Amino acid sequence: MIEIGIIFGSSIFLGTIITIFIIFFMGNTVLDGLGLVYQYLYPEHLLRIIAAFMALVGFLQLPIIFTINNIKTIDLIEE
């Protein structure tokens, strides 16, 4: 489970860095060029975004949990 936590944490970190880079790149090149007004962060929607993300992560954990529970170790095979 520690490995899954490390992979999950590093993916969140890298995803955050890439998303911030893309937001600033799109804002400075595309949106400013079109004359559109934009906002980087919408704090009123942050709770909804976190809840949707946690629901998705929880849903994606189900196959992993079922697979880990169905793995038969050598000790169980010998019995």
N, C-alpha and C positions, 0 to 999 in steps of 0.2 A: 504493500500500500504506500510505502514511502516513495517508491519509484513513480507511482501514478501521481502523487502529490508534487514531486519535482517536475515531472513533465507538464502537469497542469499549470503549475506556477510559472514555469519558464514560458509556456505558450501564452499565458495571460500577459506577461511582461513584454514579450516580443510583439504580440498583437497590439498592445497599447502603444508601443513605440512606433510601429508601422502606421497605425491609425492616426496618431498625432501628426506624423510626417505627411501623410496623404491629405489630411484636413488642411494643414498650412499650405501645402503645394497647390491643392485645388482652389483654396481661397485666394491665394496671391496670383495665380495665373488665370484660371478660368473665370471665377466669379467676379473678380475685380475688372477683368477685361470686358465682361458683359455688363458691367455697371450694376450688378445685383448687390443687395444688402444682405448680409448673413451674420450669424452668431455662432461662435465655436461651441459653446456649452449651453444646454438648456437644463438648468437645475430643477425645474418643475417636473421634468420627465425622467429624472435620474432614478427615482424609486421604481418606476415601471420598467425601465431598462434592466436594472439589477434583478428584479423579480423574474422577468422573462428569461434572462441569462441563467439564473439559478434553476429555473424549471427545466430549461434545455439541458443543462449539465446533469441534473438529477435524472432526467429521462435517458440520457446517453450512458449513464452508469449502470443501468439495469442489465444489459448484455454482459458487461464485465463481471458483475457480481454473480450472475447465474453461471458463467463459465468458470469462475474461480471456485464456486461451490461444487461443480460437477467434476473437477479434476480429481482423479484417483491417484493417490501417492503410492509408492512402493509398499509401504506398511499396510495400506488397505487392500492392495492386490494380493499380498501374501496371506492375509486372513481369509 
